[in-house]
């Protein structure tokens, strides 16, 4: 077994029931994130950061990974996409300076080449720094091309640990804007039966991941109003994560946004994790937010 495969297997045994994403420029949230019950934390350098603050965000992410006590959580950094002016520096500088880093989240992953390119960069960085635990990859699939090639993406490289469905950008690329994010839209129901307009993409990603032996992760759930202590949305999808004991569990990802509108659920602030549910009666639907 290669070091990459061993590290992937070790992290795959960790529970990933909830994930909290924080823009790297929002340093005031780092302590709250570290104190939260989330199993995984993502420091965001991409959509959550304005173009003129990219360098500042990169430096803040490096400092946070090295200085904040994150406990045993899975720590990731979402870099800027391939082809942007910031991607190469994001990958090289963060990977070289942060031994605590577990994964790089690569947005707009559209083909196997994207994963292999990132893996090659990580090979060079790890050789230059003289070892340390290998860094994994999380592919963020959020384009029509990515969904169409998700089977090759999921099997692209041993460093790949998870594939995440990026619903917001996928809606935009499919030219199907919606006001409901993270649960079925009742307007899409057929003859009164519940339906999910994103079921094809979700099922294809899940199947590709199970076939390749990597973990699939569902999209975010966005609402404008906070419901204290409530359960998940009605008919809400769950993430296809696996707990440490090997059982599948339905979970949610969550990320902070630059605006006051936050993708959140069952929480009163950025320091609280999303709650897993199973076998309980879903609550009444909350007021929905139009995604910016």
C-alpha positions as CSV (number, residue, x, y, z in Angstrom):
1,X,0.0,0.0,0.0
2,X,1.3,3.4,-0.9
3,X,1.5,6.3,1.6
4,X,-1.3,8.0,-0.2
5,X,-3.6,5.0,0.0
6,X,-2.8,4.4,3.6
7,X,-3.6,8.1,4.5
8,X,-6.8,8.0,2.5
9,X,-8.0,4.8,4.3
10,X,-7.2,6.3,7.7
11,X,-9.2,9.5,7.0
12,X,-12.0,7.5,5.5
13,X,-12.5,5.9,8.9
14,X,-13.1,9.3,10.4
15,X,-16.7,10.4,10.7
16,X,-17.8,13.2,8.4
17,X,-21.3,13.9,9.4
18,X,-21.1,17.7,9.1
19,X,-18.8,20.2,7.4
20,X,-18.4,23.8,8.1
21,X,-16.9,26.1,5.6
22,X,-15.5,29.6,6.5
23,X,-14.0,32.3,4.3
24,X,-10.4,32.6,5.1
25,X,-10.8,36.3,5.4
26,X,-13.3,35.9,8.3
27,X,-10.8,35.3,11.1
28,X,-13.4,36.1,13.7
29,X,-15.1,32.8,12.9
30,X,-12.0,30.6,13.2
31,X,-12.3,30.1,17.0
32,X,-16.0,29.4,16.7
33,X,-15.4,26.9,14.0
34,X,-12.7,25.2,16.0
35,X,-15.1,25.0,19.0
36,X,-18.0,23.7,16.9
37,X,-19.2,20.1,16.7
38,X,-18.5,19.9,13.0
39,X,-16.4,16.9,11.9
40,X,-14.7,18.8,9.1
41,X,-13.7,22.4,8.5
42,X,-13.0,24.0,5.1
43,X,-11.1,27.3,4.9
44,X,-12.4,28.9,1.7
45,X,-10.1,30.9,-0.7
46,X,-12.6,30.8,-3.6
47,X,-16.2,32.1,-3.8
48,X,-16.2,33.4,-0.2
49,X,-13.3,35.8,-0.9
50,X,-13.3,38.9,-3.1
51,X,-10.7,39.0,-5.9
52,X,-8.7,41.9,-4.3
53,X,-8.3,39.8,-1.0
54,X,-7.1,36.5,-2.4
55,X,-3.5,37.0,-1.2
56,X,-4.7,38.1,2.2
57,X,-7.0,35.1,2.4
58,X,-4.2,32.7,1.5
59,X,-1.9,34.0,4.2
60,X,-4.7,33.9,6.8
61,X,-5.5,30.3,5.9
62,X,-1.9,29.3,6.4
63,X,-1.7,31.1,9.8
64,X,-5.0,29.6,10.9
65,X,-4.0,26.0,10.0
66,X,-0.7,26.4,11.9
67,X,-1.9,28.4,14.9
68,X,-5.4,27.3,15.8
69,X,-6.1,24.1,17.6
70,X,-8.5,22.3,15.3
71,X,-8.6,19.1,17.3
72,X,-9.1,15.9,15.4
73,X,-11.2,17.4,12.6
74,X,-10.6,16.9,8.9
75,X,-9.0,20.2,7.8
76,X,-9.3,21.3,4.1
77,X,-8.6,24.4,2.1
78,X,-10.7,25.2,-1.0
79,X,-8.4,26.8,-3.5
80,X,-9.3,28.8,-6.5
81,X,-10.0,26.9,-9.7
82,X,-7.5,25.9,-12.3
83,X,-7.0,28.6,-14.8
84,X,-7.4,31.4,-12.3
85,X,-4.4,33.7,-11.4
86,X,-4.4,32.4,-7.8
87,X,-4.7,28.6,-8.1
88,X,-1.0,27.6,-8.4
89,X,0.1,29.8,-5.5
90,X,-2.9,28.6,-3.4
91,X,-1.9,25.0,-3.8
92,X,1.9,25.3,-3.5
93,X,2.1,27.8,-0.7
94,X,-0.7,26.2,1.5
95,X,0.5,22.7,1.0
96,X,4.2,23.6,1.6
97,X,3.5,25.6,4.8
98,X,0.8,23.6,6.5
99,X,1.5,20.1,7.9
100,X,-1.9,20.1,9.5
101,X,-3.6,20.2,6.1
102,X,-5.6,17.1,5.3
103,X,-7.2,17.9,1.9
104,X,-7.3,20.4,-0.9
105,X,-10.8,21.1,-2.3
106,X,-10.5,21.7,-6.0
107,X,-13.5,23.6,-7.4
108,X,-14.8,23.2,-11.0
109,X,-13.4,19.7,-11.2
110,X,-14.4,18.7,-14.7
111,X,-12.2,15.8,-15.8
112,X,-9.7,13.4,-14.5
113,X,-6.8,15.6,-15.7
114,X,-7.7,18.2,-13.2
115,X,-7.3,15.8,-10.3
116,X,-4.0,14.4,-11.7
117,X,-2.6,17.9,-12.2
118,X,-3.3,18.7,-8.6
119,X,-1.9,15.4,-7.5
120,X,1.3,16.1,-9.4
121,X,1.7,19.5,-7.8
122,X,1.2,17.9,-4.4
123,X,3.8,15.2,-5.2
124,X,6.4,17.9,-5.8
125,X,5.5,19.9,-2.8
126,X,5.7,16.9,-0.5
127,X,9.1,15.9,-1.9
128,X,10.4,19.4,-1.4
129,X,9.2,19.7,2.2
130,X,10.8,16.3,3.0
131,X,7.8,14.1,3.7
132,X,5.0,14.4,6.2
133,X,1.6,12.9,5.8
134,X,0.2,13.0,2.3
135,X,-2.5,15.5,1.4
136,X,-5.7,14.3,0.0
137,X,-8.0,15.8,-2.7
138,X,-11.7,16.6,-2.6
139,X,-13.1,17.1,-6.1
140,X,-15.9,19.7,-6.2
141,X,-18.1,18.7,-9.2
142,X,-20.2,21.7,-10.1
143,X,-20.3,21.8,-13.9
144,X,-22.2,19.8,-16.6
145,X,-18.9,18.5,-17.9
146,X,-17.9,17.4,-14.4
147,X,-21.2,15.5,-13.8
148,X,-20.8,13.9,-17.3
149,X,-17.3,12.7,-16.4
150,X,-17.7,12.0,-12.8
151,X,-16.8,8.3,-13.2
152,X,-13.3,9.2,-14.5
153,X,-13.0,11.9,-11.9
154,X,-13.8,9.5,-9.0
155,X,-11.2,7.0,-10.2
156,X,-8.6,9.6,-11.3
157,X,-5.9,9.2,-8.6
158,X,-5.3,7.5,-5.2
159,X,-5.1,10.9,-3.5
160,X,-8.8,11.6,-4.2
161,X,-10.9,11.0,-1.0
162,X,-14.2,12.7,-1.7
163,X,-16.4,14.1,-4.5
164,X,-18.7,17.0,-3.5
165,X,-21.7,18.1,-5.5
166,X,-21.6,21.8,-6.0
167,X,-25.2,22.6,-6.6
168,X,-25.1,26.4,-6.8
169,X,-22.7,26.6,-9.8
170,X,-24.3,23.6,-11.4
171,X,-27.7,25.3,-11.4
172,X,-26.1,28.3,-13.0
173,X,-24.4,26.2,-15.7
174,X,-27.5,24.3,-16.4
175,X,-29.4,27.6,-16.8
176,X,-32.0,26.4,-14.2
177,X,-32.0,29.0,-11.4
178,X,-34.0,28.0,-8.4
179,X,-35.0,29.6,-5.1
180,X,-34.8,26.2,-3.3
181,X,-31.3,25.0,-2.5
182,X,-30.7,21.7,-0.8
183,X,-34.2,20.1,-0.8
184,X,-36.7,19.2,-3.5
185,X,-38.7,22.1,-5.0
186,X,-42.4,21.4,-4.5
187,X,-43.0,23.1,-7.9
188,X,-41.1,20.2,-9.5
189,X,-43.5,17.5,-8.1
190,X,-45.1,15.2,-10.6
191,X,-48.8,14.5,-9.9
192,X,-48.4,15.4,-6.3
193,X,-45.5,13.0,-5.7
194,X,-42.3,14.3,-4.2
195,X,-39.4,14.6,-6.7
196,X,-36.0,16.1,-6.8
197,X,-34.8,17.9,-9.9
198,X,-31.2,17.1,-9.1
199,X,-31.7,13.4,-8.6
200,X,-29.8,12.5,-11.7
201,X,-26.6,14.3,-10.8
202,X,-26.8,13.2,-7.2
203,X,-27.3,9.5,-8.1
204,X,-24.6,9.5,-10.7
205,X,-22.1,11.1,-8.4
206,X,-23.0,8.7,-5.6
207,X,-22.7,5.6,-7.9
208,X,-19.4,6.8,-9.3
209,X,-18.0,7.3,-5.8
210,X,-19.2,3.9,-4.5
211,X,-17.7,2.2,-7.5
212,X,-14.3,4.0,-7.0
213,X,-14.3,3.6,-3.2
214,X,-14.4,7.3,-2.4
215,X,-16.8,9.3,-0.3
216,X,-19.6,11.3,-2.0
217,X,-20.8,14.5,-0.3
218,X,-24.1,16.2,-0.9
219,X,-24.7,19.9,-1.7
220,X,-25.4,22.6,0.8
221,X,-28.8,23.5,2.1
222,X,-29.7,27.2,2.1
223,X,-32.4,28.9,4.1
224,X,-32.7,32.5,5.2
225,X,-34.3,32.0,8.6
226,X,-32.7,30.1,11.5
227,X,-34.8,27.5,13.2
228,X,-33.4,26.9,16.6
229,X,-33.2,23.3,17.7
230,X,-35.2,22.0,14.7
231,X,-34.5,19.0,12.6
232,X,-33.7,19.0,8.9
233,X,-35.9,20.2,6.1
234,X,-38.8,18.0,4.9
235,X,-37.6,15.4,2.3
236,X,-34.2,16.9,2.8
237,X,-31.4,15.0,1.1
238,X,-28.6,13.7,3.3
239,X,-24.9,13.4,2.5
240,X,-23.7,10.0,1.6
241,X,-21.0,9.9,4.3
242,X,-19.9,7.0,6.3
243,X,-19.2,7.0,10.0
244,X,-16.2,5.4,11.7
245,X,-18.2,2.2,12.3
246,X,-18.8,1.8,8.6
247,X,-22.5,2.6,8.7
248,X,-23.9,5.1,6.2
249,X,-25.5,8.3,7.6
250,X,-27.3,11.2,6.2
251,X,-25.5,14.4,6.8
252,X,-25.3,18.0,5.6
253,X,-22.5,20.3,4.5
254,X,-22.6,23.9,5.5
255,X,-20.5,27.0,4.6
256,X,-20.5,30.6,5.7
257,X,-21.1,33.2,3.1
258,X,-19.8,36.7,2.8
259,X,-23.3,38.2,3.0
260,X,-25.5,38.0,6.1
261,X,-27.5,35.3,4.5
262,X,-25.9,32.0,5.5
263,X,-26.3,28.4,4.4
264,X,-27.3,26.9,7.7
265,X,-29.7,24.6,9.4
266,X,-30.6,23.8,13.0
267,X,-28.2,26.4,14.2
268,X,-28.0,29.8,15.7
269,X,-24.6,30.8,14.4
270,X,-21.5,29.8,12.5
271,X,-20.1,27.9,15.5
272,X,-22.8,25.2,15.5
273,X,-22.9,22.1,13.4
274,X,-25.7,20.8,11.3
275,X,-27.6,18.0,12.9
276,X,-27.9,14.5,11.5
277,X,-31.3,12.9,11.5
278,X,-32.8,9.5,10.9
279,X,-36.3,8.2,11.4
280,X,-37.7,11.3,12.9
281,X,-40.7,13.2,11.5
282,X,-39.5,16.1,9.4
283,X,-40.5,19.6,10.6
284,X,-42.5,22.1,8.7
285,X,-40.5,23.8,5.9
286,X,-38.7,27.0,6.6
287,X,-38.9,30.1,4.6
288,X,-36.6,29.8,1.5
289,X,-33.9,32.2,0.4
290,X,-33.1,33.2,-3.1
291,X,-29.5,32.3,-3.7
292,X,-27.3,35.3,-4.5
